[in-house]
């Protein structure tokens, strides 16, 4: 199963936060592991369950567009000074809708018993019209962008990640060897005080010497590295998460020469070859 890179996940969550109705993308919410509460305090489901679902939906859209504008989350704003942003267009149309509602109220008050069934129908028509417009706009947006979004994601995320995982898999055995060598040092009572910098340097020289012998430079686990062996800082990064044992006996720090001698005894060329070939 592919793992989404952290920067991609963060960017996609930001994209969802720019949506007025993130509820309409449930698959994305699930994939990204976020909840609706992370976006807005109100809930579309409550609006839909209301006796006046249509008007409550309009009010919900108004609250959320105002919030997006307050947070500076308007898309395509100021790119064209002669046209409104998408958020502004929503707000303008909500204003027109509310004005039309006031006109309707003057013509037929909802308090009149015979007007009630008509208002219920009008309310449902409003709700349905909003969803028609939402999905129509969504379809046309995807028609223009989906092809390029998929191609871009495939080219820059999926393929890149797959390639990176393929390259990384070839060096996993080498990384495991390095960690094993570091643990070997820290399991020695005489070496528990060794600094990780010295351990990394000692491992570096052991692997470098191994790489220089015979045809070892051609081993696939070493081919990734320009000098056919990992650099000292790479080895240090691999072992820096290892938990060093507590030096209860206050043993002095062993020298680099002592650490190297210990590793040479414990990891012969033959043993190293068997672990990374």
N, C-alpha and C positions, 0 to 999 in steps of 0.2 A: 504494500500500500504506500502511495506517495505521501510524503510529509510536506505540508505547505510551509515554505520559508517564512520566518517570523516577519520580515519586512513586507512580504506580500499579504500576509494575514492582517497586519496592522493597517495597510493601505485599503484593504477591502472592507474592514470594519469602519474606517473613515468614510468610505463611499456610502455604506449603509446609513451612517449618521447624517448624511446629506439628503436622505430620502424623507419625504413627507409621510409616506406609509410603508415603513420597513416590514410591517406585517404581511405585505404582499410578496415578500421574498422569504418564505419560511425555510426553504432549502438552504439558503445562504446563512440564515440565522443558526440553523442546526450545524452546518459544516464549520462555521467559525466559532461555535460554542458560546454565543452571546444570547442575552435575553432581551425581550422588549423593554423591560424596566431600565435597561442600560441606555435607552434612547429617549423615551418619553414617559411621564408619569401617568398619562391617560391611556385608555385602552380601546382599540377599535372594536373588539368583541362586545364591550359594554355598550358602545354606540349602536351596534347592530341589533342588540337585544332591547333597545329603547323603544317605547311606543311611538316615538317620532324619530326613527332612525335616519331619515333623510336630512332633516334640519340639524340634528345632532352631529351628523357626519360633516356637514358644512362648517359647523362651529369648531369641530375637531381640526379640520383643515386650516381654519383661520388661526387657531391657537398655535398649531405647529409651524405654519409659515411665518408667523410673527416671531416664534422662538428661533427658527433658523436664521431669520434676518438679524435678530438680536445678537446671535452668535457669530455673525459674519459668514454664514454658510451658503450665501447666495451663489448659484452657479451661473457662469457666463455674465456676471454683472460688470458693467463698465467696459465690456469689450466692444460694444457698439453704442455710442452715446445717443443714437437716435432711436433706440428700442429699449424696452424694459427687460429686466431679468425674468427668468421663469417664475421665481417667487413673487415678483411684483405683478406679473400677469395673473397669478392665482389670486392674489390679494385684490386686484382690481375687479376680477370677475366675481369674487365673493361680495364685494361692495355692491356691484350691480345686482346680484342675486338678492341681497338683503333689501335693497331699494324696491325691487319688484315684489318682494314679500309684503312690504309695507303697503304697497298699492293694492295688493290682493286683500289685505286685512281691511282696508277701507271699503272694498267692494262687498265682501262677505265675511263678516266676523265669525271666527271659529266658535264663539260662545253661543251662536244660534244653533239649536239642536239639529236642524236639517242640513247645516253646513258641515257637520262633523265627518260623515262618511266621505265627502268630497275631499276634505283636508287630509284624511288618511291615504286616499288614493294619490293625491298630489305629493304627499310626503314620500310614498314609495316610488313614485315616478322620479322624484328628485334623486333619491338614493340610487336607483337603477341607472339614471343618466350619468351620475358621477362615476360609477364603475365602468359604464360603456366608454366614457371619455378617458378613464385611467388606462384601461386595457388597449384602447385604440392608440393612445399616445405611446404606451409601452411598446406596442407592435411596431410603430413607425420608427421609434428610436432604435430598436433592435435591428430593423431593416437597414439602417444606415451604419450602425456601429458593431453589430455582433460579429460579422465576418472578421473585422480587423481586431476586435477584442480577442477572439479565439486564436487567430493567427499570432497575435502578439504574445498572448499567454503561453501558447505552445512553443514559440521560438525562444522567448526570454526566460520562462520559468520551467515548464515541463522538460523541454529538451536540455536546457542548461543544467537543471537539477539532476536529470538522469545521467548526463555526461559526468557531472561532478561525483555522483554516487558510484559510477563505474570506475572512475579513477581512484576514488577513495578506497574502494573495496580491495584494490590491489595492494594497498599499503597497510591494511588492517593488521595483517600478520606481523608486519614490522613494528607497528605501534604496540601490539600485544607483547612482542619480544622486549621492547624497551621498558614497558611497565613491569614485566617479569624481572628484568635485570635490576630495576630500581628497588622492587620489593625484596629481591635477594640481598641487596645491601642493607636494607633496614631491618631484615630479620637476623642479621649478624649482630650480636651483642656489642662487638667492638666498633661497629659502624653506625649505630643508631643516631649518633650526633652529626652525621654527615649532612652538609648543606645540599639542597636540591641543585644548586648551581654546580657544585663539584660532581655530584652524581651524574648530572646531564653531560658535563664535560667528559667524564670518564667513559660513559656510554658512547659518546660521540667518537672518541678515539678508537674504541674497540670496534665499532661498526665501520669506521673509516679504514682501519687496517684490514678488516675482513674484505671490504669492497675492493681494495687494491690488489688482492691476490687472485691469480688465475683468471677464470672467466666469470668471476662473481659480479662484475659490473653489469652483466647481461641479465641478472635475475630480475624478474618483472617487478618485484617489490621495491627495487632500487632504481628502476628506469625513470620513474617520475622526477627524480631529483637530478638537477643539472650536473652535479659532481658525483652522482651515483651513490650518494649517502645523504641522510637528512642533516640539516644544519643543527648546530648546538641549540639555537633558540627554539627550533621545532621540537627537539627532544625535551627541552625544558617544559614547553607547553603541554606535551603529552604526560609528563609526570607531576606537574604542579598540583594536580588535584589529589594526589596520593596523600593519605594521612600518615604523617610520621609518628612512630611510637614515642611514648614519653621516655625521656632519658632519666630514669629514676636514679641510676647509679652515677650520674654526672660524668659520664664517659667523655673524654675530650674528643674534639672533632678529628676524624682521620684525615690524613693528607690525601691529595689527589692520587699520588703514587700507590698508596695503600688500597684505595678504592679500585683503581685499575687492576692491581694484582689480584684482588678478590674476584673481580669480574672475569679475568682471564682464566682463573682456575675453574670457575663455575660455568663458563660459556666458551667452550672450544669452538674453533671454526666449523668443525663437523656438526656440533650441536646447533650453532646459529643457522647453518645451511639447512638443516632438517626442519627448522621452525619457519623459515621464510620462503623456501623454494616451492 
